[in-house]
């Protein structure tokens, strides 16, 4: 679940890739995955997924949600998977 459109995310990815190329002095023919490894940064898609999971977890741990029973149902569902 992302709160931005695919077009916006693509623009951010392109800007991120351009900065990686600039910082590392790389040519356009080099794969982004190689640049991310060289720079020591994880792909934006993984960072977005991780932040989404952390945000959902923080939300489910709030007192209001915990007392509503949603937290327990979600915990039981995740344990079953």
HELIX and SHEET records of a PDB file:
HELIX    1   1 UNK A    6  UNK A   24  1                                  19    
HELIX    2   2 UNK A   32  UNK A   39  1                                   8    
HELIX    3   3 UNK A   44  UNK A   60  1                                  17    
HELIX    4   4 UNK A   63  UNK A   68  1                                   6    
HELIX    5   5 UNK A   70  UNK A   80  1                                  11    
END                                                                             
